[in-house]
């Protein structure tokens, strides 16, 4: 039994709904926010808490039909119910639905209240047919009762009847004896049978001889020796060998000299090297540069594929399929993960199928608009993160803590230093916390950035608990009136459970305001796998007793200046998790930090 059935417009207006059981939470709203808005409409189902939701589109009237039922139930009639209800509802209220589509400002939903009785009648009919099918198919048939079994039995009987009529007897398999080369002949009372058997044996002997000849090796092939070989003693070397004396061995781990100890000593850093400090922190523009000719470009690049589809007609699935397949290839060439490109294209295709075109409207315009809207909707952050405003709100009470996480070698420390420069340029007191206690040289690297940026570094050496160091750093920053604490963490692979558990402990044990995942713009499927597993591990490995479980809040996409137009990693990462891209790393300087311009990325993807 279903729990709820809802009919809504694509604009978000609920036209009709029926509820058979009180729902916990708002599963329909979750479907709209997490699936439909995120362009995942090509999926067949969506699980929300204890419910499963299925849906279907009616693109000609911009409607969505949604059914909700318990996840533990296996209702095989749901798809049929959706299709029957869709056809019936559109047939009954065609005129009203067209007027709503053309003008949603004046919508009267009272006219749809009469659909309740029709729905219940259809539901009872579909459920009854489903039960009947289940009962008829509950007892499995024997093989002889199936069509294939009946055919096999009949063919066998016919063959036996033919054999009896022709006077033939079933042949017995002939046995061969190894080493004797003699065959045992089966005796028969009929002389004709004896002659047949003799011919068959002669033919079989000829076949065997031919096979032996075929398997015979060439004369040039050396034969393998099977007999014993003649013993030939080896000649001894006439030159006598002298016994070598024991050589002195030099050990690499011996006692270090005074000069070596001085070269390794970095405790007195002031006398060893002078690090040039940044004397001026300039507020730089974080927005991406936008070329003036990006607006109103002629249709070029990928969109030329749609030029063949124009006219005044309804868009059919057959028209879209070849074009959308080319679009999958286009997206993957832009470094979008293949599975995400396919899901995105399927969702766009399902939203366009059945759309009617006006007289002077081409499919090119419709598809381009739909794709731009979909990509823009995906890349636009669902939650606004204003770091400077949040820091200002906490100023004076406690420091604002930011954690930088990610795999090895993606540039966590470098981009942490860029964020530090940006915060200092905006007038905030910043402290760095060295919580990468695993990688050799990590603290020294962060110390170089701290000296260059003239900020304080909090460190407790290597091999210590990173979560405890982060907690001590935040407390120390509170006492010393710092505004922000930037926490550097160990680079770890997403499938390394001990290190992922340590990161989860650091994030959930302390008061962390922002958890950033640092990933490369060069990767495709790997970046998606890293981000999703980082996000999942933080929630699964956290303390279950806490209500507020911390996961990834945002993304820093590094090496964005090295990818040219291969910007697909941005779509892949945001689509897979829904987390926004906060910053883009565009170079090696402290000022090479940008905010992502959604419009520019979308234009680049479709170019």
C-alpha positions in Angstrom: 0.0 0.0 0.0 1.3 3.4 -0.9 1.5 6.3 1.7 1.1 9.3 -0.5 0.5 10.4 -4.2 1.2 13.9 -5.2 0.8 15.8 -8.5 2.9 19.0 -8.7 3.8 21.5 -11.5 7.5 22.0 -12.4 7.0 25.5 -10.9 6.4 23.9 -7.5 2.6 24.2 -7.2 0.8 21.2 -5.7 -2.3 20.6 -7.8 -3.6 17.4 -6.1 -2.4 15.1 -3.3 -3.8 12.2 -1.3 -2.3 10.7 1.9 -3.0 7.3 3.2 -0.6 7.4 6.2 1.0 10.3 8.1 4.5 10.9 6.8 7.5 11.5 8.9 9.4 14.5 7.7 9.0 15.9 4.2 10.2 13.3 1.7 8.6 15.1 -1.3 10.5 18.3 -0.5 13.7 16.3 -0.2 13.1 14.7 -3.6 12.7 18.2 -5.2 15.8 19.7 -3.5 18.2 16.7 -3.7 17.1 15.1 -7.0 14.9 17.2 -9.3 16.7 20.5 -8.7 20.1 18.8 -9.0 19.2 17.4 -12.5 19.0 13.8 -11.3 15.5 13.3 -12.8 16.7 10.4 -14.9 17.0 8.3 -11.8 14.2 5.8 -11.3 13.8 6.1 -7.5 15.0 8.0 -4.5 15.3 6.8 -0.9 14.6 9.3 1.9 14.7 8.0 5.5 12.2 5.0 5.6 10.5 5.9 2.3 11.0 5.2 -1.4 9.8 7.8 -3.9 9.2 7.2 -7.6 8.1 9.8 -10.2 7.3 10.4 -13.8 7.2 13.6 -15.9 4.5 15.0 -18.2 6.6 17.5 -20.1 3.8 18.6 -22.4 2.0 20.1 -19.4 5.0 20.6 -17.1 3.7 18.1 -14.4 5.5 15.7 -12.0 3.6 12.7 -10.6 5.2 11.4 -7.3 4.3 8.4 -5.3 5.6 7.7 -1.8 5.7 4.2 -0.1 7.6 2.3 2.6 11.1 1.4 1.7 10.7 -2.2 3.1 7.9 -2.9 0.7 8.4 -4.3 -2.8 5.5 -2.9 -4.8 5.8 -4.1 -8.4 2.8 -2.1 -9.7 4.1 1.4 -8.9 5.4 2.1 -12.4 2.2 1.0 -14.0 0.2 3.1 -11.5 2.2 6.2 -12.3 1.6 5.8 -16.1 -2.1 5.1 -15.7 -2.7 8.1 -13.4 -0.7 10.4 -15.6 -2.7 9.5 -18.7 -6.1 9.7 -16.9 -5.3 13.0 -15.1 -4.1 14.7 -18.3 -7.1 13.4 -20.2 -9.6 14.7 -17.6 -8.0 18.2 -17.0 -6.3 18.9 -20.3 -7.7 22.5 -20.7 -7.0 23.5 -17.2 -3.5 22.2 -17.3 -2.7 24.1 -20.5 -4.0 27.3 -19.0 -1.9 26.7 -15.9 1.2 26.1 -18.0 0.6 29.4 -19.9 -0.2 31.5 -16.9 0.7 30.2 -13.4 -0.2 33.4 -11.7 -3.9 32.5 -11.6 -4.2 28.8 -10.5 -7.3 27.4 -9.1 -6.8 23.9 -7.7 -10.4 23.3 -6.6 -11.2 21.8 -9.9 -8.9 18.9 -9.2 -10.6 17.7 -6.0 -13.0 15.5 -7.9 -10.0 13.3 -9.1 -9.9 11.5 -5.7 -12.6 8.9 -6.5 -11.0 8.2 -9.9 -7.6 7.8 -8.3 -8.9 5.3 -5.8 -10.7 3.3 -8.4 -7.5 3.1 -10.5 -5.4 2.2 -7.5 -7.8 -0.7 -6.5 -7.8 -2.0 -10.0 -4.0 -1.9 -10.4 -3.5 -3.5 -7.0 -6.0 -6.3 -7.8 -4.3 -7.0 -11.1 -0.9 -7.1 -9.4 -2.2 -9.6 -6.8 -3.7 -11.8 -9.5 -0.4 -11.9 -11.4 1.4 -12.8 -8.2 -0.9 -15.6 -7.5 -0.8 -17.0 -11.0 3.0 -17.0 -11.0 3.5 -18.2 -7.4 3.8 -22.0 -8.2 6.6 -22.7 -10.7 5.8 -25.1 -13.6 7.6 -28.3 -14.2 9.9 -28.5 -17.2 7.5 -30.8 -19.0 4.7 -28.3 -18.5 6.5 -25.4 -20.2 6.4 -24.8 -23.9 10.0 -25.7 -24.3 9.6 -28.9 -22.4 6.5 -29.9 -24.3 8.3 -29.3 -27.6 11.3 -31.3 -26.4 9.1 -34.3 -25.4 7.2 -34.2 -28.6 10.3 -34.1 -30.7 11.8 -37.0 -28.8 8.7 -39.2 -29.3 8.6 -38.3 -33.0 12.2 -39.3 -33.4 11.7 -42.6 -31.6 8.7 -43.4 -33.8 10.7 -42.7 -37.0 13.5 -45.0 -35.8 11.1 -47.8 -35.1 9.4 -47.4 -38.5 12.8 -47.4 -40.3 14.0 -50.5 -38.4 17.1 -48.7 -37.0 18.5 -49.5 -33.6 20.2 -47.0 -31.3 24.0 -47.2 -31.7 26.1 -48.2 -28.8 29.3 -46.2 -28.1 32.5 -47.9 -29.2 35.2 -48.6 -26.7 38.9 -48.4 -27.5 41.8 -50.1 -25.7 45.1 -48.2 -25.3 48.3 -50.0 -26.6 46.5 -52.7 -28.6 45.2 -50.7 -31.5 42.3 -53.1 -31.8 38.7 -52.2 -31.7 36.0 -54.3 -30.2 33.2 -54.7 -32.7 29.6 -55.0 -31.6 27.9 -58.1 -33.0 24.5 -57.8 -34.7 22.1 -60.3 -36.3 21.7 -58.2 -39.4 24.4 -58.4 -42.0 23.6 -54.9 -43.2 24.3 -53.5 -39.7 27.7 -55.3 -39.6 28.7 -53.7 -42.9 27.6 -50.3 -41.7 29.7 -50.7 -38.5 32.7 -51.8 -40.5 32.5 -48.8 -42.8 32.2 -46.5 -39.8 35.3 -48.1 -38.1 37.3 -47.8 -41.3 36.4 -44.2 -41.6 37.2 -43.6 -38.0 40.7 -45.2 -38.5 41.4 -43.0 -41.5 40.3 -40.0 -39.5 42.7 -40.9 -36.7 45.6 -41.4 -39.1 44.9 -38.0 -40.7 44.9 -36.3 -37.3 48.2 -38.0 -36.4 49.7 -36.7 -39.6 48.4 -33.2 -38.9 49.9 -33.3 -35.4 53.3 -34.6 -36.7 56.0 -32.1 -36.1 58.2 -30.6 -38.8 61.7 -32.0 -39.5 63.3 -28.7 -38.5 61.8 -28.9 -35.0 64.2 -30.5 -32.6 62.9 -33.6 -30.9 62.9 -33.8 -27.2 65.5 -36.3 -25.9 64.0 -39.0 -23.8 67.0 -41.4 -23.2 70.0 -40.9 -20.9 72.7 -38.4 -21.9 76.4 -39.2 -22.2 78.4 -37.8 -19.3 81.0 -35.2 -20.2 83.1 -33.9 -17.3 83.6 -30.1 -17.2 87.1 -28.8 -17.7 88.6 -27.2 -14.7 90.1 -23.7 -14.9 93.9 -24.0 -14.8 94.3 -20.6 -13.1 94.3 -21.0 -9.4 91.9 -18.8 -7.4 93.3 -16.7 -4.6 91.3 -16.3 -1.4 90.2 -12.7 -1.0 90.9 -11.0 2.1 88.2 -9.3 4.3 87.6 -5.7 3.2 86.7 -2.9 5.6 83.1 -1.9 5.4 81.9 1.6 5.9 78.5 1.9 7.7 76.1 4.6 6.6 74.5 4.8 10.0 77.7 5.4 11.9 78.4 8.3 14.2 77.8 11.6 12.5 80.6 14.2 12.4 80.3 17.6 14.0 80.0 19.3 10.6 77.1 16.9 9.6 75.3 17.6 12.9 75.6 21.4 12.3 74.2 21.1 8.8 71.2 19.1 10.1 70.5 21.4 13.0 67.6 23.8 12.2 66.9 25.0 15.7 68.6 28.3 15.2 66.7 29.3 12.1 67.5 33.0 12.3 71.2 32.4 11.6 70.7 29.9 8.8 68.5 31.7 6.3 66.6 34.9 6.0 63.0 34.5 4.8 61.7 37.5 3.0 58.4 38.6 4.6 55.4 40.0 2.7 55.6 43.7 3.5 52.3 44.7 1.9 49.0 42.7 1.9 46.8 44.0 -0.9 43.1 43.2 -1.3 42.8 41.5 -4.6 39.7 40.7 -6.6 38.6 37.1 -6.1 36.2 37.1 -9.0 37.2 35.3 -12.2 38.0 37.5 -15.3 35.1 37.5 -17.7 35.7 38.3 -21.4 33.5 41.0 -22.9 32.5 38.8 -25.9 31.0 36.0 -23.8 27.5 37.3 -24.2 25.4 36.6 -27.2 27.9 34.4 -29.0 26.8 32.7 -32.2 26.1 29.1 -31.9 29.5 27.3 -32.3 31.3 24.3 -31.0 29.0 21.6 -29.6 25.8 23.5 -30.1 26.2 23.0 -33.9 24.9 19.5 -33.4 21.4 20.8 -32.8 21.1 22.8 -36.0 19.5 19.9 -37.8 16.5 19.9 -35.3 14.3 22.8 -36.1 10.7 23.3 -36.9 7.2 23.6 -35.4 6.7 20.2 -33.8 6.9 18.2 -30.6 10.3 17.0 -29.5 10.5 13.2 -29.7 12.9 10.9 -28.0 14.2 9.7 -31.4 15.2 13.3 -32.3 17.1 13.8 -29.0 18.9 10.5 -28.7 21.7 10.9 -31.3 22.3 14.5 -30.3 22.4 13.8 -26.6 24.9 10.9 -27.2 27.2 13.4 -28.8 26.7 15.6 -25.8 27.9 12.8 -23.6 31.1 12.6 -25.6 31.5 16.4 -25.5 31.1 16.5 -21.7 33.6 13.7 -21.2 36.1 15.5 -23.4 35.8 18.5 -21.0 36.8 16.1 -18.2 33.3 15.4 -16.8 33.1 11.9 -15.3 31.4 9.5 -17.7 28.6 8.3 -15.3 27.8 11.9 -14.3 27.7 13.0 -17.9 25.3 10.2 -18.8 23.0 11.0 -15.8 23.0 14.7 -16.6 22.1 14.1 -20.3 19.4 11.6 -19.4 17.8 14.1 -17.0 17.9 16.8 -19.7 16.4 14.5 -22.3 13.6 13.4 -20.0 12.8 17.1 -19.3 12.7 18.0 -23.0 10.8 15.0 -24.3 7.3 15.9 -25.3 7.9 19.7 -25.3 6.1 21.6 -28.0 7.9 24.2 -30.1 6.4 27.5 -31.2 6.4 28.5 -34.8 9.7 30.5 -34.7 11.4 28.4 -32.1 14.1 25.9 -32.9 15.2 22.9 -30.9 18.7 24.5 -30.8 17.4 27.3 -28.6 15.4 25.0 -26.4 18.2 22.6 -25.8 20.8 25.2 -25.2 18.6 27.0 -22.7 17.8 23.8 -20.9 21.4 22.8 -20.6 22.6 26.2 -19.5 19.9 26.3 -16.9 20.7 22.8 -15.7 24.5 23.4 -15.4 23.9 26.8 -13.8 21.5 25.2 -11.3 24.1 22.5 -10.4 27.0 24.9 -9.9 25.1 27.6 -8.0 25.6 27.0 -4.2 22.6 25.9 -2.3 23.9 27.5 0.8 25.6 30.8 0.9 29.0 30.7 2.6 30.4 34.2 3.5 33.7 33.6 5.3 34.4 37.2 6.1 30.9 37.8 7.5 31.1 34.7 9.7 34.5 35.7 11.0 33.2 39.2 11.9 30.2 37.7 13.7 32.5 35.6 16.0 35.1 38.3 16.5 35.9 38.8 20.1 34.2 35.6 21.4 36.3 32.8 19.8 38.4 32.2 16.7 36.9 31.0 13.4 38.4 27.6 12.6 38.9 26.3 9.1 40.2 22.7 8.3 41.9 21.9 5.0 41.6 18.2 4.0 42.4 16.2 0.9 44.6 13.5 -0.6 48.4 13.8 -1.0 49.9 16.3 -3.2 46.9 18.4 -4.2 48.2 21.6 -2.7 46.6 21.9 0.8 49.4 23.8 2.4 49.8 26.1 -0.6 46.2 27.1 -0.7 46.0 27.4 3.0 48.7 30.1 2.7 46.7 31.8 -0.1 43.6 31.9 2.1 45.9 33.2 5.0 47.1 36.1 2.7 43.5 36.9 1.7 42.3 37.0 5.3 45.3 39.2 6.4 44.6 41.5 3.5 41.1 41.9 4.9 42.4 42.9 8.3 42.1 39.7 10.3 44.6 38.2 12.8 45.4 34.7 11.5 47.2 31.7 13.1 48.3 28.5 11.4 48.0 25.1 13.2 50.4 22.4 12.0 48.3 19.2 12.4 50.1 17.3 9.7 52.1 15.2 12.1 52.7 12.3 9.7 54.6 13.7 6.6 58.2 14.6 7.1 58.9 18.2 6.4 55.2 19.3 6.7 55.8 21.5 9.7 58.8 23.1 8.2 56.9 23.8 5.0 54.1 25.5 7.0 56.7 27.3 9.0 58.1 28.9 5.9 54.7 30.2 4.9 54.1 31.5 8.4 57.4 33.4 8.4 56.7 34.8 4.9 53.2 35.9 5.8 54.3 37.1 9.3 51.7 35.0 11.2 52.1 32.7 14.2 52.5 29.0 13.8 51.2 26.6 16.4 52.9 23.2 16.3 53.7 20.3 18.7 56.1 18.2 16.5 55.6 14.9 14.7 53.8 11.8 15.8 51.3 13.5 18.1 47.5 13.3 18.0 46.2 15.8 15.4 42.8 16.2 17.1 44.4 17.2 20.4 46.8 19.6 18.6 43.9 21.3 16.8 42.0 21.7 20.1 45.0 23.2 21.8 45.6 25.5 18.9 42.0 26.8 18.9 42.2 27.4 22.7 45.6 29.2 22.3 44.1 31.4 19.5 41.2 32.3 21.8 43.6 33.4 24.5 45.8 35.4 22.2 42.8 37.1 20.5 43.3 35.6 17.0 40.4 35.9 14.6 41.0 32.8 12.5 42.8 29.5 12.9 43.8 27.7 9.7 44.4 24.0 10.4 46.6 22.0 8.0 46.0 18.2 8.0 47.8 15.1 6.8 47.2 14.1 3.2 45.5 10.8 3.1 43.9 8.4 0.6 40.2 8.1 0.7 40.3 4.3 1.5 42.8 4.7 4.4 40.5 4.0 7.3 42.9 4.8 10.2 43.8 8.2 8.8 40.1 8.9 7.8 39.1 8.1 11.4 41.7 10.5 12.7 40.4 13.3 10.4 36.8 12.6 11.6 38.0 12.8 15.2 39.7 16.1 14.5 36.6 17.6 12.9 33.9 16.3 15.3 35.9 16.6 18.5 36.7 20.3 18.1 34.6 23.4 17.3 35.2 23.6 13.5 33.4 26.3 11.5 34.4 25.3 8.0 35.7 22.0 6.5 37.2 22.4 3.1 38.2 19.6 0.7 41.1 20.5 -1.5 41.0 18.7 -4.9 42.7 19.0 -8.3 40.9 20.3 -11.3 42.9 17.9 -13.4 41.1 14.7 -12.2 37.8 13.3 -13.4 36.5 10.1 -11.9 39.2 10.0 -9.3 38.3 13.4 -7.9 34.6 12.4 -7.5 35.7 9.2 -5.8 37.9 11.1 -3.4 35.3 13.7 -2.5 32.4 11.3 -2.0 34.5 8.9 0.2 35.9 11.8 2.2 32.4 13.1 2.8 31.0 9.6 3.6 33.9 8.7 5.9 33.5 11.8 8.0 29.9 11.0 8.8 30.3 7.2 9.2 33.4 7.4 11.4 32.1 10.2 13.6 30.6 9.8 17.1 27.1 8.6 16.6 26.0 10.1 19.9 26.4 13.7 18.5 23.5 15.2 16.7 25.5 17.6 14.6 27.8 15.4 12.5 30.3 17.4 10.5 31.0 16.6 6.9 32.6 18.5 4.0 31.3 22.1 3.7 33.0 23.3 0.5 35.6 22.6 -2.1 38.9 24.3 -3.2 39.7 23.3 -6.8 43.4 23.7 -7.3 45.6 23.9 -10.5 42.7 25.5 -12.4 45.1 27.5 -14.5 46.6 24.3 -16.1 43.4 22.8 -17.6 42.5 25.2 -20.4 38.9 24.4 -21.2 38.8 21.0 -19.3 36.6 22.4 -16.5 34.5 19.3 -16.1 35.9 18.4 -12.7 33.9 21.3 -11.3 30.6 19.8 -12.5 31.6 16.3 -11.4 32.4 17.2 -7.8 29.5 19.5 -7.3 27.0 17.1 -8.9 28.2 14.1 -6.9 27.9 15.8 -3.4 26.1 19.1 -3.8 28.9 20.9 -2.0 29.8 24.3 -3.4 33.2 25.4 -4.8 34.5 28.1 -2.5 37.8 29.0 -4.2 39.8 28.2 -7.3 43.6 27.9 -7.2 44.9 29.7 -10.4 48.7 29.9 -9.8 51.7 29.7 -7.5 51.5 33.2 -6.0 49.6 34.1 -2.8 47.2 36.3 -4.8 46.3 33.4 -7.2 43.0 32.6 -5.5 39.7 33.2 -7.2 36.0 32.7 -6.7 34.3 30.6 -9.4 32.2 32.4 -11.9 29.3 30.0 -12.7 28.5 31.7 -16.0 32.0 31.5 -17.3 32.4 27.8 -16.4 29.0 26.9 -18.1 30.0 28.8 -21.2 33.3 27.0 -21.3 31.6 23.6 -20.9 29.2 24.3 -23.8 31.8 25.9 -26.1 
